[in-house]
Amino acid sequence: MHVPSLREDAHGLLNARASYEFMDERVEVALFVRNLTEEEFVVTGYDTASAGFGAHIHVLNQPLTFGGQLIFRF
């Protein structure tokens, strides 16, 4: 079933990651950021109107997220 409120225009995401390896490439330190431009769009959704509830449920993408990684290779 086509649900007009779930229709999205084209969009893009900007993610970034920077890393540094040392100790003969056995240790890596990295920083990352996802959704740098803070795009918001519907990932999926549900039409509850056909079940008699009269609502559409939208699930949005993840917001701006950032973090780091410390990787050890044995």
PDB file of N, CA, C and O in Angstrom, chain B, residues numbered from 101:
ATOM      1  N   MET B 101       0.845  -1.177   0.000  1.00  0.00           N
ATOM      2  CA  MET B 101       0.000   0.000   0.000  1.00  0.00           C
ATOM      3  C   MET B 101       0.891   1.242   0.000  1.00  0.00           C
ATOM      4  O   MET B 101       1.865   1.315   0.750  1.00  0.00           O
ATOM      5  N   HIS B 102       0.555   2.202  -0.835  1.00  0.00           N
ATOM      6  CA  HIS B 102       1.309   3.456  -0.928  1.00  0.00           C
ATOM      7  C   HIS B 102       0.844   4.413   0.161  1.00  0.00           C
ATOM      8  O   HIS B 102      -0.345   4.717   0.257  1.00  0.00           O
ATOM      9  N   VAL B 103       1.777   4.889   0.981  1.00  0.00           N
ATOM     10  CA  VAL B 103       1.471   5.835   2.056  1.00  0.00           C
ATOM     11  C   VAL B 103       2.190   7.139   1.739  1.00  0.00           C
ATOM     12  O   VAL B 103       3.412   7.204   1.871  1.00  0.00           O
ATOM     13  N   PRO B 104       1.462   8.192   1.319  1.00  0.00           N
ATOM     14  CA  PRO B 104       2.106   9.449   0.916  1.00  0.00           C
ATOM     15  C   PRO B 104       3.005  10.068   1.986  1.00  0.00           C
ATOM     16  O   PRO B 104       4.020  10.675   1.644  1.00  0.00           O
ATOM     17  N   SER B 105       2.670   9.936   3.256  1.00  0.00           N
ATOM     18  CA  SER B 105       3.480  10.562   4.302  1.00  0.00           C
ATOM     19  C   SER B 105       4.843   9.882   4.469  1.00  0.00           C
ATOM     20  O   SER B 105       5.724  10.427   5.135  1.00  0.00           O
ATOM     21  N   LEU B 106       5.026   8.698   3.873  1.00  0.00           N
ATOM     22  CA  LEU B 106       6.307   8.003   3.959  1.00  0.00           C
ATOM     23  C   LEU B 106       7.209   8.295   2.758  1.00  0.00           C
ATOM     24  O   LEU B 106       8.343   7.820   2.703  1.00  0.00           O
ATOM     25  N   ARG B 107       6.713   9.067   1.810  1.00  0.00           N
ATOM     26  CA  ARG B 107       7.504   9.395   0.620  1.00  0.00           C
ATOM     27  C   ARG B 107       8.614  10.372   0.994  1.00  0.00           C
ATOM     28  O   ARG B 107       8.386  11.347   1.710  1.00  0.00           O
ATOM     29  N   GLU B 108       9.812  10.097   0.502  1.00  0.00           N
ATOM     30  CA  GLU B 108      10.982  10.930   0.785  1.00  0.00           C
ATOM     31  C   GLU B 108      11.638  11.371  -0.516  1.00  0.00           C
ATOM     32  O   GLU B 108      11.675  10.619  -1.490  1.00  0.00           O
ATOM     33  N   ASP B 109      12.153  12.593  -0.526  1.00  0.00           N
ATOM     34  CA  ASP B 109      12.992  13.041  -1.631  1.00  0.00           C
ATOM     35  C   ASP B 109      14.367  12.403  -1.475  1.00  0.00           C
ATOM     36  O   ASP B 109      14.690  11.842  -0.428  1.00  0.00           O
ATOM     37  N   ALA B 110      15.168  12.496  -2.529  1.00  0.00           N
ATOM     38  CA  ALA B 110      16.530  11.960  -2.467  1.00  0.00           C
ATOM     39  C   ALA B 110      17.329  12.682  -1.387  1.00  0.00           C
ATOM     40  O   ALA B 110      17.128  13.871  -1.137  1.00  0.00           O
ATOM     41  N   HIS B 111      18.216  11.963  -0.766  1.00  0.00           N
ATOM     42  CA  HIS B 111      19.037  12.547   0.290  1.00  0.00           C
ATOM     43  C   HIS B 111      20.391  11.837   0.315  1.00  0.00           C
ATOM     44  O   HIS B 111      20.564  10.781  -0.293  1.00  0.00           O
ATOM     45  N   GLY B 112      21.326  12.425   1.016  1.00  0.00           N
ATOM     46  CA  GLY B 112      22.649  11.828   1.155  1.00  0.00           C
ATOM     47  C   GLY B 112      23.159  12.035   2.571  1.00  0.00           C
ATOM     48  O   GLY B 112      22.708  12.930   3.286  1.00  0.00           O
ATOM     49  N   LEU B 113      24.090  11.206   2.956  1.00  0.00           N
ATOM     50  CA  LEU B 113      24.691  11.317   4.277  1.00  0.00           C
ATOM     51  C   LEU B 113      26.178  11.610   4.134  1.00  0.00           C
ATOM     52  O   LEU B 113      26.824  11.149   3.193  1.00  0.00           O
ATOM     53  N   LEU B 114      26.711  12.376   5.073  1.00  0.00           N
ATOM     54  CA  LEU B 114      28.136  12.660   5.103  1.00  0.00           C
ATOM     55  C   LEU B 114      28.702  12.060   6.382  1.00  0.00           C
ATOM     56  O   LEU B 114      28.379  12.495   7.488  1.00  0.00           O
ATOM     57  N   ASN B 115      29.552  11.050   6.211  1.00  0.00           N
ATOM     58  CA  ASN B 115      30.227  10.395   7.327  1.00  0.00           C
ATOM     59  C   ASN B 115      31.721  10.618   7.172  1.00  0.00           C
ATOM     60  O   ASN B 115      32.206  10.831   6.061  1.00  0.00           O
ATOM     61  N   ALA B 116      32.453  10.572   8.274  1.00  0.00           N
ATOM     62  CA  ALA B 116      33.905  10.745   8.211  1.00  0.00           C
ATOM     63  C   ALA B 116      34.565   9.863   9.272  1.00  0.00           C
ATOM     64  O   ALA B 116      33.988   9.585  10.323  1.00  0.00           O
ATOM     65  N   ARG B 117      35.791   9.432   8.965  1.00  0.00           N
ATOM     66  CA  ARG B 117      36.576   8.642   9.909  1.00  0.00           C
ATOM     67  C   ARG B 117      38.045   8.945   9.681  1.00  0.00           C
ATOM     68  O   ARG B 117      38.507   8.971   8.540  1.00  0.00           O
ATOM     69  N   ALA B 118      38.773   9.170  10.745  1.00  0.00           N
ATOM     70  CA  ALA B 118      40.210   9.386  10.673  1.00  0.00           C
ATOM     71  C   ALA B 118      40.875   8.418  11.639  1.00  0.00           C
ATOM     72  O   ALA B 118      40.409   8.226  12.762  1.00  0.00           O
ATOM     73  N   SER B 119      41.966   7.810  11.193  1.00  0.00           N
ATOM     74  CA  SER B 119      42.633   6.835  12.057  1.00  0.00           C
ATOM     75  C   SER B 119      44.144   6.965  11.943  1.00  0.00           C
ATOM     76  O   SER B 119      44.677   7.526  10.985  1.00  0.00           O
ATOM     77  N   TYR B 120      44.807   6.431  12.946  1.00  0.00           N
ATOM     78  CA  TYR B 120      46.270   6.410  12.991  1.00  0.00           C
ATOM     79  C   TYR B 120      46.697   5.039  13.504  1.00  0.00           C
ATOM     80  O   TYR B 120      46.227   4.581  14.546  1.00  0.00           O
ATOM     81  N   GLU B 121      47.593   4.387  12.759  1.00  0.00           N
ATOM     82  CA  GLU B 121      48.124   3.082  13.158  1.00  0.00           C
ATOM     83  C   GLU B 121      49.564   3.230  13.618  1.00  0.00           C
ATOM     84  O   GLU B 121      50.326   4.023  13.067  1.00  0.00           O
ATOM     85  N   PHE B 122      49.927   2.457  14.633  1.00  0.00           N
ATOM     86  CA  PHE B 122      51.303   2.475  15.130  1.00  0.00           C
ATOM     87  C   PHE B 122      51.632   1.116  15.724  1.00  0.00           C
ATOM     88  O   PHE B 122      50.801   0.208  15.718  1.00  0.00           O
ATOM     89  N   MET B 123      52.850   0.983  16.236  1.00  0.00           N
ATOM     90  CA  MET B 123      53.364  -0.290  16.762  1.00  0.00           C
ATOM     91  C   MET B 123      53.257  -1.385  15.703  1.00  0.00           C
ATOM     92  O   MET B 123      52.641  -2.429  15.917  1.00  0.00           O
ATOM     93  N   ASP B 124      53.884  -1.109  14.541  1.00  0.00           N
ATOM     94  CA  ASP B 124      53.871  -2.057  13.419  1.00  0.00           C
ATOM     95  C   ASP B 124      52.450  -2.421  12.993  1.00  0.00           C
ATOM     96  O   ASP B 124      52.169  -3.576  12.672  1.00  0.00           O
ATOM     97  N   GLU B 125      51.569  -1.447  12.992  1.00  0.00           N
ATOM     98  CA  GLU B 125      50.165  -1.591  12.566  1.00  0.00           C
ATOM     99  C   GLU B 125      49.358  -2.534  13.462  1.00  0.00           C
ATOM    100  O   GLU B 125      48.324  -3.052  13.041  1.00  0.00           O
ATOM    101  N   ARG B 126      49.817  -2.755  14.676  1.00  0.00           N
ATOM    102  CA  ARG B 126      49.078  -3.617  15.605  1.00  0.00           C
ATOM    103  C   ARG B 126      48.087  -2.837  16.447  1.00  0.00           C
ATOM    104  O   ARG B 126      47.176  -3.425  17.030  1.00  0.00           O
ATOM    105  N   VAL B 127      48.249  -1.512  16.522  1.00  0.00           N
ATOM    106  CA  VAL B 127      47.346  -0.666  17.299  1.00  0.00           C
ATOM    107  C   VAL B 127      46.820   0.433  16.386  1.00  0.00           C
ATOM    108  O   VAL B 127      47.575   1.047  15.631  1.00  0.00           O
ATOM    109  N   GLU B 128      45.526   0.668  16.465  1.00  0.00           N
ATOM    110  CA  GLU B 128      44.893   1.719  15.660  1.00  0.00           C
ATOM    111  C   GLU B 128      43.983   2.549  16.556  1.00  0.00           C
ATOM    112  O   GLU B 128      43.207   2.003  17.340  1.00  0.00           O
ATOM    113  N   VAL B 129      44.082   3.856  16.438  1.00  0.00           N
ATOM    114  CA  VAL B 129      43.210   4.794  17.140  1.00  0.00           C
ATOM    115  C   VAL B 129      42.414   5.529  16.074  1.00  0.00           C
ATOM    116  O   VAL B 129      42.987   6.019  15.101  1.00  0.00           O
ATOM    117  N   ALA B 130      41.098   5.612  16.244  1.00  0.00           N
ATOM    118  CA  ALA B 130      40.259   6.242  15.224  1.00  0.00           C
ATOM    119  C   ALA B 130      39.175   7.095  15.866  1.00  0.00           C
ATOM    120  O   ALA B 130      38.696   6.804  16.962  1.00  0.00           O
ATOM    121  N   LEU B 131      38.800   8.151  15.159  1.00  0.00           N
ATOM    122  CA  LEU B 131      37.655   8.988  15.516  1.00  0.00           C
ATOM    123  C   LEU B 131      36.705   8.972  14.335  1.00  0.00           C
ATOM    124  O   LEU B 131      37.140   8.964  13.183  1.00  0.00           O
ATOM    125  N   PHE B 132      35.399   8.967  14.618  1.00  0.00           N
ATOM    126  CA  PHE B 132      34.423   8.950  13.526  1.00  0.00           C
ATOM    127  C   PHE B 132      33.238   9.850  13.842  1.00  0.00           C
ATOM    128  O   PHE B 132      32.958  10.174  14.996  1.00  0.00           O
ATOM    129  N   VAL B 133      32.559  10.239  12.781  1.00  0.00           N
ATOM    130  CA  VAL B 133      31.315  11.008  12.903  1.00  0.00           C
ATOM    131  C   VAL B 133      30.382  10.515  11.799  1.00  0.00           C
ATOM    132  O   VAL B 133      30.802  10.298  10.662  1.00  0.00           O
ATOM    133  N   ARG B 134      29.126  10.343  12.151  1.00  0.00           N
ATOM    134  CA  ARG B 134      28.103   9.905  11.194  1.00  0.00           C
ATOM    135  C   ARG B 134      27.005  10.956  11.132  1.00  0.00           C
ATOM    136  O   ARG B 134      26.663  11.570  12.143  1.00  0.00           O
ATOM    137  N   ASN B 135      26.464  11.157   9.957  1.00  0.00           N
ATOM    138  CA  ASN B 135      25.402  12.137   9.706  1.00  0.00           C
ATOM    139  C   ASN B 135      25.880  13.543  10.102  1.00  0.00           C
ATOM    140  O   ASN B 135      25.220  14.255  10.858  1.00  0.00           O
ATOM    141  N   LEU B 136      27.019  13.904   9.577  1.00  0.00           N
ATOM    142  CA  LEU B 136      27.657  15.178   9.913  1.00  0.00           C
ATOM    143  C   LEU B 136      26.784  16.387   9.585  1.00  0.00           C
ATOM    144  O   LEU B 136      26.856  17.398  10.283  1.00  0.00           O
ATOM    145  N   THR B 137      25.967  16.305   8.547  1.00  0.00           N
ATOM    146  CA  THR B 137      25.105  17.422   8.157  1.00  0.00           C
ATOM    147  C   THR B 137      23.741  17.379   8.846  1.00  0.00           C
ATOM    148  O   THR B 137      22.866  18.195   8.556  1.00  0.00           O
ATOM    149  N   GLU B 138      23.567  16.427   9.755  1.00  0.00           N
ATOM    150  CA  GLU B 138      22.341  16.287  10.544  1.00  0.00           C
ATOM    151  C   GLU B 138      21.089  16.156   9.672  1.00  0.00           C
ATOM    152  O   GLU B 138      20.053  16.754   9.964  1.00  0.00           O
ATOM    153  N   GLU B 139      21.199  15.366   8.595  1.00  0.00           N
ATOM    154  CA  GLU B 139      20.053  15.068   7.744  1.00  0.00           C
ATOM    155  C   GLU B 139      19.020  14.271   8.543  1.00  0.00           C
ATOM    156  O   GLU B 139      19.381  13.421   9.357  1.00  0.00           O
ATOM    157  N   GLU B 140      17.766  14.543   8.312  1.00  0.00           N
ATOM    158  CA  GLU B 140      16.697  13.786   8.957  1.00  0.00           C
ATOM    159  C   GLU B 140      15.756  13.268   7.871  1.00  0.00           C
ATOM    160  O   GLU B 140      15.246  14.033   7.054  1.00  0.00           O
ATOM    161  N   PHE B 141      15.539  11.950   7.879  1.00  0.00           N
ATOM    162  CA  PHE B 141      14.662  11.346   6.892  1.00  0.00           C
ATOM    163  C   PHE B 141      14.041  10.077   7.468  1.00  0.00           C
ATOM    164  O   PHE B 141      14.524   9.516   8.451  1.00  0.00           O
ATOM    165  N   VAL B 142      12.976   9.651   6.840  1.00  0.00           N
ATOM    166  CA  VAL B 142      12.248   8.464   7.280  1.00  0.00           C
ATOM    167  C   VAL B 142      12.958   7.224   6.749  1.00  0.00           C
ATOM    168  O   VAL B 142      13.190   7.105   5.546  1.00  0.00           O
ATOM    169  N   VAL B 143      13.301   6.304   7.642  1.00  0.00           N
ATOM    170  CA  VAL B 143      13.939   5.047   7.265  1.00  0.00           C
ATOM    171  C   VAL B 143      12.873   4.016   6.911  1.00  0.00           C
ATOM    172  O   VAL B 143      12.987   3.309   5.910  1.00  0.00           O
ATOM    173  N   THR B 144      11.854   3.940   7.729  1.00  0.00           N
ATOM    174  CA  THR B 144      10.744   3.026   7.494  1.00  0.00           C
ATOM    175  C   THR B 144       9.522   3.573   8.224  1.00  0.00           C
ATOM    176  O   THR B 144       9.616   4.564   8.949  1.00  0.00           O
ATOM    177  N   GLY B 145       8.404   2.939   8.036  1.00  0.00           N
ATOM    178  CA  GLY B 145       7.195   3.389   8.713  1.00  0.00           C
ATOM    179  C   GLY B 145       6.092   2.361   8.590  1.00  0.00           C
ATOM    180  O   GLY B 145       6.217   1.358   7.887  1.00  0.00           O
ATOM    181  N   TYR B 146       5.019   2.637   9.286  1.00  0.00           N
ATOM    182  CA  TYR B 146       3.892   1.709   9.327  1.00  0.00           C
ATOM    183  C   TYR B 146       2.601   2.477   9.109  1.00  0.00           C
ATOM    184  O   TYR B 146       2.443   3.596   9.597  1.00  0.00           O
ATOM    185  N   ASP B 147       1.693   1.879   8.383  1.00  0.00           N
ATOM    186  CA  ASP B 147       0.389   2.473   8.153  1.00  0.00           C
ATOM    187  C   ASP B 147      -0.615   1.798   9.081  1.00  0.00           C
ATOM    188  O   ASP B 147      -1.089   0.698   8.797  1.00  0.00           O
ATOM    189  N   THR B 148      -0.936   2.457  10.186  1.00  0.00           N
ATOM    190  CA  THR B 148      -1.922   1.887  11.113  1.00  0.00           C
ATOM    191  C   THR B 148      -3.326   2.351  10.784  1.00  0.00           C
ATOM    192  O   THR B 148      -4.284   1.921  11.426  1.00  0.00           O
ATOM    193  N   ALA B 149      -3.466   3.228   9.786  1.00  0.00           N
ATOM    194  CA  ALA B 149      -4.795   3.717   9.409  1.00  0.00           C
ATOM    195  C   ALA B 149      -5.656   2.576   8.867  1.00  0.00           C
ATOM    196  O   ALA B 149      -6.860   2.532   9.119  1.00  0.00           O
ATOM    197  N   SER B 150      -5.044   1.660   8.127  1.00  0.00           N
ATOM    198  CA  SER B 150      -5.805   0.549   7.565  1.00  0.00           C
ATOM    199  C   SER B 150      -6.292  -0.419   8.640  1.00  0.00           C
ATOM    200  O   SER B 150      -7.218  -1.193   8.402  1.00  0.00           O
ATOM    201  N   ALA B 151      -5.671  -0.381   9.828  1.00  0.00           N
ATOM    202  CA  ALA B 151      -6.089  -1.239  10.932  1.00  0.00           C
ATOM    203  C   ALA B 151      -7.113  -0.543  11.828  1.00  0.00           C
ATOM    204  O   ALA B 151      -7.559  -1.110  12.826  1.00  0.00           O
ATOM    205  N   GLY B 152      -7.484   0.691  11.467  1.00  0.00           N
ATOM    206  CA  GLY B 152      -8.488   1.407  12.231  1.00  0.00           C
ATOM    207  C   GLY B 152      -7.946   2.374  13.267  1.00  0.00           C
ATOM    208  O   GLY B 152      -8.720   2.986  14.004  1.00  0.00           O
ATOM    209  N   PHE B 153      -6.607   2.524  13.338  1.00  0.00           N
ATOM    210  CA  PHE B 153      -6.027   3.431  14.330  1.00  0.00           C
ATOM    211  C   PHE B 153      -5.888   4.852  13.798  1.00  0.00           C
ATOM    212  O   PHE B 153      -5.783   5.791  14.587  1.00  0.00           O
ATOM    213  N   GLY B 154      -5.886   5.032  12.479  1.00  0.00           N
ATOM    214  CA  GLY B 154      -5.857   6.359  11.884  1.00  0.00           C
ATOM    215  C   GLY B 154      -4.547   7.099  12.055  1.00  0.00           C
ATOM    216  O   GLY B 154      -4.554   8.325  12.170  1.00  0.00           O
ATOM    217  N   ALA B 155      -3.423   6.401  12.077  1.00  0.00           N
ATOM    218  CA  ALA B 155      -2.137   7.076  12.261  1.00  0.00           C
ATOM    219  C   ALA B 155      -1.074   6.418  11.395  1.00  0.00           C
ATOM    220  O   ALA B 155      -1.202   5.261  10.994  1.00  0.00           O
ATOM    221  N   HIS B 156      -0.035   7.171  11.119  1.00  0.00           N
ATOM    222  CA  HIS B 156       1.139   6.658  10.418  1.00  0.00           C
ATOM    223  C   HIS B 156       2.315   6.776  11.375  1.00  0.00           C
ATOM    224  O   HIS B 156       2.516   7.825  11.986  1.00  0.00           O
ATOM    225  N   ILE B 157       3.077   5.727  11.506  1.00  0.00           N
ATOM    226  CA  ILE B 157       4.232   5.725  12.401  1.00  0.00           C
ATOM    227  C   ILE B 157       5.484   5.826  11.543  1.00  0.00           C
ATOM    228  O   ILE B 157       5.682   5.024  10.631  1.00  0.00           O
ATOM    229  N   HIS B 158       6.328   6.807  11.833  1.00  0.00           N
ATOM    230  CA  HIS B 158       7.572   7.015  11.094  1.00  0.00           C
ATOM    231  C   HIS B 158       8.767   6.673  11.976  1.00  0.00           C
ATOM    232  O   HIS B 158       8.809   7.034  13.152  1.00  0.00           O
ATOM    233  N   VAL B 159       9.733   5.976  11.396  1.00  0.00           N
ATOM    234  CA  VAL B 159      10.989   5.677  12.078  1.00  0.00           C
ATOM    235  C   VAL B 159      12.069   6.485  11.361  1.00  0.00           C
ATOM    236  O   VAL B 159      12.304   6.293  10.168  1.00  0.00           O
ATOM    237  N   LEU B 160      12.727   7.392  12.094  1.00  0.00           N
ATOM    238  CA  LEU B 160      13.727   8.267  11.498  1.00  0.00           C
ATOM    239  C   LEU B 160      15.125   7.659  11.564  1.00  0.00           C
ATOM    240  O   LEU B 160      15.383   6.740  12.342  1.00  0.00           O
ATOM    241  N   ASN B 161      16.017   8.186  10.737  1.00  0.00           N
ATOM    242  CA  ASN B 161      17.412   7.754  10.740  1.00  0.00           C
ATOM    243  C   ASN B 161      18.104   8.190  12.029  1.00  0.00           C
ATOM    244  O   ASN B 161      17.539   8.935  12.830  1.00  0.00           O
ATOM    245  N   GLN B 162      19.328   7.719  12.214  1.00  0.00           N
ATOM    246  CA  GLN B 162      20.097   8.092  13.403  1.00  0.00           C
ATOM    247  C   GLN B 162      20.542   9.547  13.312  1.00  0.00           C
ATOM    248  O   GLN B 162      20.883  10.020  12.227  1.00  0.00           O
ATOM    249  N   PRO B 163      20.544  10.254  14.423  1.00  0.00           N
ATOM    250  CA  PRO B 163      21.000  11.650  14.420  1.00  0.00           C
ATOM    251  C   PRO B 163      22.525  11.728  14.309  1.00  0.00           C
ATOM    252  O   PRO B 163      23.196  10.709  14.145  1.00  0.00           O
ATOM    253  N   LEU B 164      23.054  12.931  14.400  1.00  0.00           N
ATOM    254  CA  LEU B 164      24.496  13.142  14.429  1.00  0.00           C
ATOM    255  C   LEU B 164      25.094  12.260  15.523  1.00  0.00           C
ATOM    256  O   LEU B 164      24.691  12.329  16.684  1.00  0.00           O
ATOM    257  N   THR B 165      26.059  11.433  15.135  1.00  0.00           N
ATOM    258  CA  THR B 165      26.673  10.484  16.061  1.00  0.00           C
ATOM    259  C   THR B 165      28.193  10.576  15.909  1.00  0.00           C
ATOM    260  O   THR B 165      28.705  10.668  14.793  1.00  0.00           O
ATOM    261  N   PHE B 166      28.900  10.551  17.020  1.00  0.00           N
ATOM    262  CA  PHE B 166      30.345  10.579  16.946  1.00  0.00           C
ATOM    263  C   PHE B 166      30.933   9.664  18.009  1.00  0.00           C
ATOM    264  O   PHE B 166      30.278   9.341  19.000  1.00  0.00           O
ATOM    265  N   GLY B 167      32.156   9.257  17.796  1.00  0.00           N
ATOM    266  CA  GLY B 167      32.793   8.368  18.756  1.00  0.00           C
ATOM    267  C   GLY B 167      34.218   8.063  18.378  1.00  0.00           C
ATOM    268  O   GLY B 167      34.781   8.687  17.479  1.00  0.00           O
ATOM    269  N   GLY B 168      34.798   7.106  19.062  1.00  0.00           N
ATOM    270  CA  GLY B 168      36.167   6.727  18.830  1.00  0.00           C
ATOM    271  C   GLY B 168      36.342   5.224  18.940  1.00  0.00           C
ATOM    272  O   GLY B 168      35.491   4.520  19.484  1.00  0.00           O
ATOM    273  N   GLN B 169      37.438   4.755  18.426  1.00  0.00           N
ATOM    274  CA  GLN B 169      37.763   3.333  18.479  1.00  0.00           C
ATOM    275  C   GLN B 169      39.235   3.170  18.846  1.00  0.00           C
ATOM    276  O   GLN B 169      40.087   3.966  18.452  1.00  0.00           O
ATOM    277  N   LEU B 170      39.502   2.137  19.597  1.00  0.00           N
ATOM    278  CA  LEU B 170      40.867   1.713  19.894  1.00  0.00           C
ATOM    279  C   LEU B 170      40.936   0.237  19.521  1.00  0.00           C
ATOM    280  O   LEU B 170      40.261  -0.596  20.127  1.00  0.00           O
ATOM    281  N   ILE B 171      41.747  -0.079  18.530  1.00  0.00           N
ATOM    282  CA  ILE B 171      41.788  -1.435  17.982  1.00  0.00           C
ATOM    283  C   ILE B 171      43.175  -2.032  18.214  1.00  0.00           C
ATOM    284  O   ILE B 171      44.193  -1.415  17.902  1.00  0.00           O
ATOM    285  N   PHE B 172      43.194  -3.251  18.771  1.00  0.00           N
ATOM    286  CA  PHE B 172      44.443  -3.997  18.970  1.00  0.00           C
ATOM    287  C   PHE B 172      44.404  -5.218  18.063  1.00  0.00           C
ATOM    288  O   PHE B 172      43.411  -5.946  18.045  1.00  0.00           O
ATOM    289  N   ARG B 173      45.458  -5.444  17.324  1.00  0.00           N
ATOM    290  CA  ARG B 173      45.557  -6.627  16.464  1.00  0.00           C
ATOM    291  C   ARG B 173      46.652  -7.538  17.014  1.00  0.00           C
ATOM    292  O   ARG B 173      47.779  -7.101  17.249  1.00  0.00           O
ATOM    293  N   PHE B 174      46.308  -8.796  17.214  1.00  0.00           N
ATOM    294  CA  PHE B 174      47.262  -9.763  17.771  1.00  0.00           C
ATOM    295  C   PHE B 174      47.801 -10.677  16.702  1.00  0.00           C
ATOM    296  O   PHE B 174      48.616 -11.553  16.991  1.00  0.00           O
TER     297      PHE B 174
END
